[in-house]
Amino acid sequence: MKTDNHSIILISNDEGVTRAVGEALADVNDVSLDVQAGTLSSVNGAAVQMIEQNNLVVFKLGADTDRHAVTFLRDKVGSRGTLLALSDGSISLAEAMELKQTGIDEILPFPISRDVLSKQLLDLSGYRTQLPALMDAEGAPRMGHVIPVLPVRGGTGATTVAINLADALQDKSGLRRKTAKNRVALVDLDVQFGTVSSALDLSPSDVFLRLASEQIDLDATYLSQSMQAHESGLDVLSAPAKFLPIEALERTQIDQLVGQLQRSYDYVVIDMPRTLVDWNDPILSRAARLLMVSDTTVPSIRQAHRLMEFFSEVRLDLPIDMVISREKKPLVSPRHHVEAQKVLERPLKYWLPDDPRHTRAALDRGELLSKAANSAPLTRAIRRMAKTILTETQDTQTTSAARKN
């Protein structure tokens, strides 16, 4: 049985790892850290007791014997306990996915920034669940799912995807689909060229301008007062009307923003800028999955591959789903689609057909597709994508809850 306080045990012979983990937890008073010299395989006899008595077991992924030790450990303890592996970053994404199938809960590249490591250690140890949070059906606190939507290139319609995906994630039912099962926040983090407010006929927000200029404390009360309620039920935080240098925001501010939203909403959909900035890291570290919106041209697929390699340096096992925009899924995949999937090491998962007439009508009216063209092909495709995401995130949440028990 786990202890009441949040405890982490580190199994390592690497002084650099020990120092990095210690520094990541240095400012946290409510988490205890115990360092055990050795490797996971060398302490395997005591590993069962370690995983039962600590919230989180961290180890440096080394030889194949460590992988065998994970398999052995999972066979003994089942779904109980949380395992975090630190990798030297040389393994591929395919290898990382294979490792997760052995029973590792999270894999992070090492070395890694202190902020990202601290956030992951606290999240995996359950530390953040002590803060005010949403409650599940049994009254247990939980955190909302963060889903960033990133365009691989300009003109792919990523903002349209983000807006209407957020609407569909409300999972409405009942007469005329008016009863929402989920609370959903939509955030426009394209603070320079964001168009969420105009697409939904809302006023631009000055929150990001104030964050950049006044260093305000973004607590739950301030944030709830800053969200704009859309008639659909969505709560929206839009980009400012005035031009804002994208570097004006700090990673700690964005981490605080997304963390507060996670504690208030079931899903947080973020319309991301194309620019890669420092504050991408806390978003990616919190993400349930990243949606990359692209087409199937060779330049776009190459760019998507470059972005995936970059993001893997922040979070090695970040779930990334490809969204192919303005193209209907073919009955038989042509050769360039097959080659694209080989390059990306993942399927082209979601296909959104080109539907310029209904998309234009919705934008001109400042309406969601579900209102402007509820039965249009694009609306149905986004609704199917949302259903898949809802199923996958709910399955992940059920598995995590089972492991904690």
N, C-alpha and C positions, 0 to 999 in steps of 0.2 A: 504493500500500500504506500502511495506517495506521501511525502511529508506535506504539511500545510503550507510552509513557506516555499517559495519558488527556488528550486535547487538545480544546479547544472554541474555535471561531472565531465571533465575534459580528460581524455586519454591521449597522451602525447609524449613523445621523446624529443620533439622539436621545440627548442627554446623560442623561436620566432612565433610559432603558433601559440604557445603558452602566454607569451607577452602580449600578443595581439588580442587574444580573448580576454585577458585580464584588463587591458586598457579599455576594451569595448564595454566592460561592465563596471568600470571604476566609479562612475557617477551614479550607479544604481544601488540603493541601500537595501532593497527588499529581495535581492537575489543572491544566494550563496553559491560560490564556485569552489569545487573540489578538484584538484589536479591529481591524476593518477599516472605515474610514469609507466610507459610501455606502449604497446599497440593493442588494437582491439583483439587480435588473435592471441596475444600473449596473456591477456587478462580474461580470456573467454570463459574460464571456469567461474569467475566472479561476475561476469557480465549480466547474468540473469538478475542477480541481486541488485546490481547497479541500476538497471533499467526500471526495476520495481520501486526503488527508493528515491529516484530522482526524476524531476520533470523532463530533463533533457540530457542525453548522452552525446557528447561531441567527440569526434576522433578524426585524425588525419588519415585520409585514404592512401594506403601504400600498396603493398604487394597483394597478389591474388589471395593470399591467406586471409587478409582482412575481409575480402568479399565472401569467402567461405564462412568466415566467422559471423557475418551478418545473416547469412542463410541459416546457420545453426541457431543463432540467437532468435530469429523469427520463428523457427520451428518450436523453440522452447517456450517463448512468451506470447506467441500469437500476435495479435494486433496491439497489445499493450506497449506503452512507452514510445518515445520519440527519438529518432536517431538523425543526427546531422553529421554529414561527412564533408570534410574540407579537402578539396582536390587541388593538385598543382596546376590545373587548367589545361593539361595536355590531352585529356580525354575528349573524345568527340561527343556531340549531342546524342548520337545513337548509343554510345557507351553509357552516357549518363542515364538514358531512359532504361537501359538494361539493368543498371545498378539499382534504380528505383524499384524495379520489379523484384529484386531480391529482398526488399524490405526497408531500404533507406528512405526516410521521409523527405529529406532535403539535401541537396548537394550544392555547395558554394565553391567558387574558385578561390584559391589562396595564392598570393596575398590579395586582400580585399580591403576596401576603405573601412575605417573605424565606424562610421555612421551606419553603413549598410550592415556590417557584421553585428553591431549592437542591436539594430532593429530586428534582425533575423533571430538572434539569440533570445531576445525578449518575447517575440511573437511565438516562437516554437516552445518556449518554456511555459507559455500560458500567462506571462506577466501582464500583458495588456488587457486580459479579460477581467482584471480587478477593477478596471475603469468602468464608468457607466456605459452600458452596451445594450444592444437589442437582446431580447430573450427568445429562446426557442420554445417549442411546445411544452417542454418539461421545466421551463423556468430557468434554464442555464444560459449564461451570457454568451453571446457570439458576436463575430465581426462580419460586416457586410463584405460582399465580393467586389473587388476593384477590377474594372475591365477597361483598359486604355485602348483607344482606336487610333491607329497611326497610319497615315498615308505613306506609301512607298515613294510616290512622286505626286506632283501637283495634278489636280484635275481628275482624280480617281473617284471623287464623291464620298470621301471618308466622313465628312461632316454630316451628309445625308444619312450615312450608315449609322453614325453615332446617335443622332437625334432619334431616328425611328427604331433603332435597337433598344434604346432606353425606354421608349414608349412600349415596345412589345414585351420587355422584361417585367413590366408591371403585372403581366399575366392576368388580364382582366377576364371576368366571367360574369354570369348572370344576365339579366335582361339588358339587351343592347350593350353588353360588355362594359358595365359601369363599375363593377366591384373589382378593385385591384387587390391581388394577393400579396404583392410586394411593394415596399416603398423604394423608389428609385430617384437618385440624384443624377443630374446631367451637368457636367462641368466643362466649360470651354477654356482650355488652357492654351489655346492659340491666341495669346494675349496681344499679338500684333495685328493679325488678320482674321481673327475669329468672326464667324458669321452666324453663330447659333441664335443670338438675340433677334436678328432680322428674320431668320428662317422661322422663328416661332412668334414673331410679332411682339417681342418683349423689349424693354428698355435695356441698354447696356448697363453693366454694373461697374461701380467704382472700387470694388473690394480689392482688386489686384493693384490698382493705383495706390490705395491706402497702405496696402502691405509693403509696397516698394518705398513709399515716401515717409510713412509715419511709424513703421515698425510696431503695428498694433498687435495686441495679444488676441489671437484668433481662437477664442474659447467657444464652447458649444452655444452659449447664448448669442454672442455676436454673429456666429455663422448662421444660426437658425433665422435670425432677423434679416440676414443678407440674402438668403435664398428667395428666388422669385417663384411663386406658385403659378404653374401653367394650368389652364383649364382641363388638360388631360389628366392631371394628377401628378405630373412630374414636378420636382423642385429643381430649379435651374440656377446655376451660377455662371453668368455670361462674362465675356471678355469686355474690357473697357472701351469706351468710344474713342478716347484719346490714345495716341501711339505710345506704347510702353516698351522700352528696351527689354528684350527677353531675359537678359542677364541681371535685371534689376531685382528679380525674385531670388530668394535664397532657398537652398535645399531643405533647411530646417523648417521654413515657413510652409513649403509645399508638403513636407512630411506631416506637419501638424494639421494642415488643412485636410489631407486625405484621411488621416487617422481619425479626425473628428467626424468626418462624413461616414466612415466605416462604422462608427459607433451609433449612428442615427439612421442608416439606410440599409436595406437588404442588398442593393446593387448600386455601385457608383460607376457610371460610364463617363470616361474622360476623353474629350476630343483633343488629341495631342497635336502639337506643332511639328512640322517637318524638321525643324532645327534640333540638333542634339545639344543639350545643355546639361549642366551639372545637376539640376534638380530633376532630371529624368530618373536618376538612381532610386530615390525613395519610392517613386511611383511603381517602378518595375519590381522592386523588392516586395511591395505590398500586393502586386497584381495576382489575381486568380488565373488570368490568362491575358495575353496580348493579341489583339486582332490587327493584322497588317493588311491594309487594303491596297490591292495592286491590280494590274492587268497581266496578261501572259506574254507580253513582248520580252525579248531577250534583255534589253537594258533594264526593265523593271525587275525581272527575276534576278539579275545580277545584283541590283541595288538591294533587293530584299535579302539576298544571301549575305551581303556585306553588313547590313543592319543586324541580322541574326548573330553574326560573329561578334559584333560590337556588344550587343546586349548580353551575350553569354559571359562576357567579362564581368558583368554586374551580377548576374544570376544564371548559373550554368544550366539549370533545369527549368528555366522560365517556359511555361506552356505558351507556344506561339501558334496561332491558327491563321492560315492564309484565307483571305476573303477576296475572291476574284470578282471585280466590279465590272458591270456593263458587258457581261458575257454570259450566255446561257450554257449550262453544262452540256457537253456533247455526249451522245449515246456511246460513242467509241472514242477514247482519248487519242488525239493525234500525237505524232511523235514528239513535237515540241512540248506538249503538256507532260508527257512521260519523262522527258529529259529535265524539265523544270522541277518535277517532284524529286528526281534523283539529286539534283543540285541542292535543293532546299532540305533534303532528308525528311520530308513530311508531305502529306497529301495536300492538294489544292482543295481545301475542305468545304468552303462555302462559295456558291456561285450566285451572283445577283444579276438578273437579266437587265439589259439596257431598256429603260422605260422613260425616255426623255419627256414625253407628253405629260404623264402624270407627275413626274418629278418637278417639272417646270410649273405646273398648275399649283402644286402644293407650296412651292417656294414663293410664287407670286401672291398667294393668299395668306402666307404666313401660317400654314397649317401643317399638321402631321399627315403622312401618307394614309394613316388609318382613317382619317376624317375626309381627306380630299379624294382618295381613291382606295377604299378599303379592300376591294377585290382585285386590284391591279396585280400583275405578275410580280413586280418588285415588292409590293407590300406583303404578299404571301411568302415570298422568299425570305424576307427579313423576319417574318413571324416564325418560319420554320427554323431559322438560325437561332432565334431567341429560345425556342423550345428545346433545342439541343443543348444550348448553354445552361438553361435552367436545370435540365436533367443532369448534366455533368457536374455542375457546381453543387447541386443537392446531394449527389452521390459522394462527392468529395467530403462534404460536410458530415454526412452520415458515417463515413469511414473514420474521419478524424475524431468524432464523438465516441465511436466504438473503441478507438485506441486509448483515449483518455480514461475510459471506464475499465 
